[in-house]
Amino acid sequence: MPDTRILVTGAAGRIGTVLRAGLARPGRVLRLLDVAPQPPAAPGEPVEPVTASFLDPDAIGAACRDVDAVVHLGGLAGEAPWPDLAAVNIDGTRLVLDAARQHHVPRVVLASSIHAAGFRTAGDAPIAADTPPRPDTYYGASKAAVEALGALFHARYGTDITCLRIGAFRPRPVTPADLAMWLSYGDAVRLVDACLTTTAGGYRVLWGISRNTRRWFTTAESDAIGYRGVDDAETYAGEIGAGPPERLVGGTFCAMPLGRG
């Protein structure tokens, strides 16, 4: 049986680095694309590091050849001037999706962010994963556009698309808001692996969080594709302290100046 090949963009970033080791499986090869240098493959490590930009249509087209899925993590990961976010996060995602379409890649996982819904308010009822966007910044708006592009390519071409509204991705929670929004390294791997292996096709938006006791979000949507979060920020609650109550999903992003990193 031939190996399954998965393209990961932004592979040298924080999440990509964790996935490089965490997604390793027998019969699976990871094609790791980034503009930044990456460590070469270790002896026996089934990876194909590629130094290239997904903004280069020829490069992303070549990277999409003979792959079974794309995990698109590449992009600007915080507030920035609008022209930069539009070029990298929005048009870059379009280039990735179009290259995947041209090379008949059946499945794409897109890194969105909780900041696509940053002005949603936590209340008594958990916030559904597919709650309409309410971005808190230009960055959040760019991620809302990523989700819209995913919906478009699913509707037009039938590509299986998952958009992950990623929370506070850290080794451990450090702020009171993290008690609701933490995504542990281990659960990030489990979530992406569930996206890659589910038999359910379609278009979906999921919260990228761990199984936190104080989470503000529904988990039914990610449960449906087989994700089972293991880690809980509550383990660290005694070290973090209560802090001031925070009700907006985007937290401090909701007040930061637009367009400034």
Summary of the structure (lengths in Angstrom):
residues: 261
radius of gyration: 17.6
end to end distance: 46.9
largest distance: 54.7
contacts: 880
relative contact order: 0.14
helix: 36%
strand: 19%
